[in-house]
């Protein structure tokens, strides 16, 4: 049995693994853009940026492992889809993105103007950053002590301090919603929540949380799943609270200067509230958040790849992933973000469907998993190809599908897949919903 304080620290650990730079900049920019509609937009954002990650942790806990969950679809899918996710949230996109944002916000603002665009400085910074990240990742057993007892409380204290200061010295009233938020507040926030990548991360962080709980002496599988669920809910409550604060700060800064992204919004807020010292605080906040996420992701990816390809040890995989992340990070933030959007558009809907089906456990048949996944993947991949390579020539056709304009056109294909899969099981006369025995 875990003590309450141990469970709290594990929740803190999971929160800090989720909470990276994207979790800072996206809700802040949402708040500024949504203005008067900030709370409606935040409701959509929290649905995908908090609700889905919590459900993801619960789905993995219910299945017993991520591998068990994806194996319900097909053995080949159980190999391919996790590989795509680990590459996306690992060295391919998320880890380099965090390293680049850490440089943009934690180092670049303090450089002389003549040095700001020197690529060699990014190389030096990311070399130091990923060296520290690698060093802290080589002992995953110390994750709770480092995250739960030190880094997360420090993050929460800093954000609370900023919020309290904004209440003592209010910045300004909310402005009317602008851009896509003006007529589509909830669904735009819903789509923005994708960009945090936390629903994908939830599927792979499960192994870290489970291993941490087992390291505390909990061996019973059901008890491990129960504690994973508690940790997910605890982390979700913290995330939702922080998003509310950041959305409020962004909305309160609408009339102060111009901002093109969330990083600029937070720079404006911190300068308004604290002056020059605020920029230093913001740099520390970004660096700390990025460091936490990179450590969690390197640990998760290294554990996965060392199990998948055991010829190399965990430590060797950690070195490889940190090195690849260092190289990709030096492509620059804008290049990384331009690559990440279409890839997330293809993968995310599939992950959402798997999470939702996984919550029903063995009551959902293999046929439902298979057909729902195929239909969802067919739509999301087609939409991604249409936007990325075909300049939208299929948009009129895809627009016939309900909710396409809101960015969630995959919902109807997914529902159709569930219905067809259900009747396929009925037609097969299989009395057991999940007739396949899947190894955890």
Beta strands, then each sheet from edge to edge (+ up, - down):
end
